[in-house]
């Protein structure tokens, strides 16, 4: 008796050797999926991924190479697009380059998703909201970005919505708030404040706070983000969803918490704030909890996990 041949589900993760991408690839592999990674290693590291795995295919290259991108998309059923220029500061200093990476290159990936009828999930950002007047933020709040980076991410959402309406593309934008955890490079100028504070505290340096330290952030552990990414890829919900823990922490209190956990000297160096930096950012994550997953890592647990990873 003949049996039907079932094509495997192939997940393409663009930027899969990076901080968020590598944790997501790890989870996808553990759940039995075939994973293809496209990464130019400009910020990601090949060592973040298994050296070899029967269900992992790594392609070294840039998403702006349209021929390579088309080849990487052959046979894929799902695309997770994480590659981007992620610095607010650089988007202000070089808005043309930032636009090329975050809009033009993004549209190239979007086109491949359309051509291959793939489920398309992509990294958006809390930066689309700008400085809100109402907190916590839910997805119905208006987008009022205050930086080129925030505008680029909002433009991504508009493009995805257009493709959904005109090409029936299944799509979901993930509005990441402040993601932290192992593999986030503290030396990178794009690094999150937690990895930077941990590196400074472990080196017995003063913790550098931009502005007055009263900025509020909503921190979420990268393993919770990976769970949300996988649920987004395998689900059918569309539109845009906040990816956050749903709790507010000031930068000053964060610094004091890390100094206590590391038993580091309580020294702080105050530097000028970053232009375009958002003052308060706290999410309503009800939609994430309902449609994707429940965040499970508390801030204290997450920082201890990061400290353990730095020690090992």
Secondary structure, 3 states (H helix, E strand, C coil): CCCCCCCCCEEEEECCCCHHHHHHHHHHHHCCCEEEEEECCCCCCHHHCCCCCCCEEEEECCCCCHHHHHHHCCCCCEEEECCCCCCHHHHHHCHHHHHHHHHHHHHHHHHHHHHCCCEEEEEEEHHHHCCCCCCCECCCCCCCCCCHHHHHHHHHHHHHHHHHHHHCCCEEEEEECEEECCCCCCCCCCCCHHHHHHHHHHCCCCEEEECCCCCEECEEEHHHHHHHHHHHHHCCCCEEEEECCCCCEEHHHHHHHHHHHHCCCCCEEEECCCCCCCCECCECCHHHHHHCCCCCCCHHHHHHHHHHHHHC
